[in-house]
């Protein structure tokens, strides 16, 4: 007969028994859990779903069986199955941890696959401007400019343009030196203002010209469904004139206003028979006066001078073409004034009868 | 001959912006390669949903199906390309018109009748934070077979998609919108997703009904013509990923490159020059041999 087990031993025995039980329980539970998830994450479907993970989208092609009673619960179970499949796909994506090792688990989404219409049409590539073409030809690249410039006079870093700029505000000058070759009586302040206005106007002109260069021909002529009355009028006018006979035999549209009377043109025009009687009378009297006068109808001097003027103009145009390509654009050539003066001088020097050399 | 249309609606190209802020504003609205996230206008809707992508209007837009000019005007002014118009009258009770724009003109418009509506407030449980990107699920083969349903699917995806993001926090997938097309009706349900533990990596999903649920019936549609729709779908070539040629990848992740060489004359290949391997006349070689060996023996000794 052994001694009965001591208290400590008894305790140990109890604990061991308990532990054995616990272990068994734990094992049983673990087994249960292992069997469950294989069931719970798997979903059976007739047709495979289509996934677009970039949009978090899943498309189920199976005809849904959630009709009749218990629709809500059937819908919910269908939703649960579909969501389970979608989440399974998302969990299959390459994942990482954002913001270091302890950050949240983050998956890399692929590009969205499902094509959705754009908000606005594709941007059209605009053609390069005149400067861009030139720069490309010469190989000029854009330099990044510093925002501040050292001003020697103020011994400070000042901004390049704007308020308190480096060179001093030119508009506030109380004194402008007359440059060496300039007319002493010329107003330099007005000249500066005029030059600035010209520069601004030229800049604006070039900007609009660049835009026009980028516009396709026929801009505003295609039907867009939202044109104003004026635009439509212009479009119909262009359409009318785009026939082989330039719109001469085009019938007017039902509510189009009648054609405006033709004006201009060098073809023969006949006045109406009973028109302006006073004008007809004066015209006839003028004709009679010319017939009755003794002066010859052709003024030889004037004719010869006109011919000489035309020749000079031709010669000047030939010379001017070569110079114009190199010179500054936009410089206005006072051609009208020059021509007039030259003609008057020549009239004095060359009397009638001078032969063309 | 090309004339500058001075009365065109795109007057921004003639008016230069005077401030940098105005310039940024115009640049944001002009057509771009990668577009901004679409904004939506909600008109006459009972519920006000605070969201950075929604604009709330209550102006005089009476019938979108008859006259679209006021809709287009507001879309242009607010730079929104999606709209939702709610109305109620005897002929069309509980009407909802959902639509989108292309270039500020109506592209697609679908009128839906709401048969049953359960709002956010009616279901009392915790909701997910606003601005969560929802998961979208479309169930039913009607969404593929019927042309109108296909457009509706595209519209709904456009509406509920949210901004396109490169990465997503897996624990933050809380919201799912489920659309079922059945018996001529469309059932829209929103659920909150609960991720439960499962033995493996993929969690088990449990859904809890949250949010608005609608039973919709399709009424009238105003769909864009095929060619206009195709034009709107056009993606710029620059965005297509350029496929790198002559690079292939292994199952293990090793990348292989291919180099294409011209035909080589192997007899004339330039290898390393080793004096000992130099070609010499045969007589010279025997002499060298004899010469070398006594030297060798000397060194050994």
Contacts between the chains, C-beta under 8 A, distances in Angstrom:
chain1	res1	chain2	res2	distance
A	33	B	199	6.0
A	34	B	199	5.7
A	36	B	198	7.6
A	36	B	199	7.2
A	37	B	198	3.8
A	37	B	199	3.6
A	37	B	200	5.7
A	37	B	204	6.9
A	38	B	199	7.3
A	38	B	200	7.9
A	40	B	198	5.7
A	40	B	204	4.7
A	41	B	198	5.3
A	41	B	200	6.3
A	41	B	202	5.2
A	41	B	203	8.0
A	41	B	204	5.9
A	54	B	164	7.1
A	55	B	136	6.9
A	55	B	157	6.5
A	55	B	161	5.7
A	55	B	164	7.8
A	56	B	133	6.3
A	56	B	134	7.1
A	56	B	135	4.5
A	56	B	136	6.3
A	56	B	168	7.6
A	56	B	173	7.6
A	57	B	135	7.7
A	57	B	136	4.9
A	57	B	137	7.6
A	57	B	138	7.8
A	57	B	157	6.4
A	58	B	135	7.4
A	58	B	136	7.3
A	58	B	137	4.7
A	58	B	138	7.5
A	59	B	137	7.7
A	59	B	138	5.2
A	59	B	143	7.1
A	59	B	144	7.7
A	60	B	137	6.6
A	60	B	138	6.7
A	60	B	139	4.1
A	60	B	140	7.2
A	61	B	140	8.0
A	61	B	141	5.1
A	61	B	144	6.4
A	62	B	139	7.3
A	62	B	141	7.3
A	63	B	140	6.7
A	63	B	141	5.5
A	64	B	139	5.2
A	64	B	140	5.4
A	64	B	180	5.2
A	64	B	181	7.7
A	64	B	182	5.1
A	66	B	180	6.7
A	66	B	182	6.4
A	67	B	182	6.5
A	67	B	183	6.3
A	71	B	187	8.0
A	75	B	178	7.4
A	75	B	180	6.1
A	75	B	187	6.0
A	75	B	189	6.0
A	76	B	189	7.4
A	76	B	191	7.4
A	76	B	207	6.0
A	76	B	209	6.9
A	78	B	139	6.1
A	78	B	178	7.6
A	78	B	180	6.9
A	79	B	137	6.8
A	79	B	139	7.9
A	79	B	176	6.9
A	79	B	178	4.1
A	79	B	189	6.3
A	79	B	191	5.9
A	79	B	207	5.8
A	80	B	205	5.9
A	80	B	206	7.2
A	80	B	207	5.0
A	82	B	137	4.6
A	82	B	139	6.3
A	82	B	178	6.9
A	83	B	135	6.6
A	83	B	137	6.6
A	83	B	176	5.2
A	83	B	178	7.6
A	83	B	191	7.4
A	83	B	193	6.4
A	83	B	205	5.0
A	83	B	207	6.5
A	84	B	204	7.4
A	84	B	205	4.5
A	86	B	135	5.8
A	86	B	137	6.6
A	86	B	176	7.9
A	87	B	135	8.0
A	87	B	173	6.7
A	87	B	193	7.7
A	87	B	195	7.6
A	87	B	202	6.7
A	87	B	203	6.9
A	87	B	205	5.6
A	88	B	202	4.9
A	90	B	168	7.7
A	90	B	170	6.8
A	90	B	173	6.8
A	91	B	170	6.8
A	91	B	201	6.1
A	91	B	202	4.8
A	91	B	203	7.6
A	95	B	170	6.7
A	98	B	167	7.3
A	98	B	169	7.4
A	104	B	169	4.9
A	104	B	170	7.8
A	104	B	171	6.1
A	104	B	172	7.7
A	105	B	169	7.1
A	105	B	170	4.9
A	105	B	171	6.6
A	106	B	167	4.8
A	106	B	168	6.8
A	106	B	169	5.3
A	106	B	170	7.0
A	107	B	167	6.4
A	107	B	168	5.7
A	107	B	170	5.4
A	108	B	166	6.9
A	108	B	167	5.5
A	109	B	165	6.5
A	109	B	166	6.1
A	109	B	167	6.2
A	109	B	168	5.6
A	111	B	241	7.9
A	112	B	164	6.0
A	114	B	154	7.8
A	114	B	157	6.3
A	115	B	233	5.4
A	115	B	235	7.4
A	116	B	154	6.3
A	116	B	157	6.5
A	116	B	158	5.2
A	116	B	161	7.6
A	116	B	233	7.8
A	117	B	100	7.1
A	117	B	102	6.0
A	117	B	107	6.3
A	117	B	154	7.6
A	117	B	158	7.6
A	117	B	229	6.7
A	117	B	232	3.6
A	117	B	233	5.3
A	118	B	35	6.0
A	118	B	102	6.9
A	118	B	232	5.6
A	118	B	233	7.4
A	118	B	234	7.3
A	118	B	235	7.6
A	119	B	35	5.2
A	119	B	36	7.3
A	119	B	38	5.7
A	119	B	81	4.3
A	119	B	101	7.4
A	119	B	102	7.2
A	120	B	30	7.7
A	120	B	31	4.0
A	120	B	32	7.7
A	120	B	35	6.9
A	120	B	81	7.9
A	120	B	102	7.4
A	120	B	103	5.6
A	121	B	31	5.7
A	121	B	102	7.4
A	121	B	103	5.3
A	121	B	231	7.2
A	121	B	232	7.7
A	122	B	31	6.5
A	122	B	33	7.9
A	122	B	234	6.1
A	122	B	236	5.4
A	123	B	30	7.1
A	123	B	31	4.4
A	123	B	32	6.2
A	123	B	33	6.8
A	123	B	236	7.9
A	207	B	16	7.3
A	208	B	4	6.9
A	208	B	14	7.3
A	211	B	4	7.0
A	211	B	13	5.4
A	211	B	14	7.5
A	212	B	2	6.7
A	212	B	4	5.2
A	215	B	2	5.7
A	215	B	4	6.6
A	216	B	2	7.1
A	217	B	1	6.7
A	217	B	2	4.1
A	218	B	2	7.0
A	219	B	2	6.0
A	219	B	3	7.4
A	219	B	4	7.7
A	219	B	5	5.9
A	219	B	8	8.0
A	220	B	3	7.1
A	220	B	5	3.6
A	220	B	8	6.2
A	225	B	105	6.9
A	226	B	9	7.0
A	226	B	69	8.0
A	226	B	72	7.6
A	226	B	105	7.1
A	228	B	7	5.5
A	230	B	7	5.7
A	231	B	5	6.6
A	231	B	7	5.9
A	231	B	8	7.4
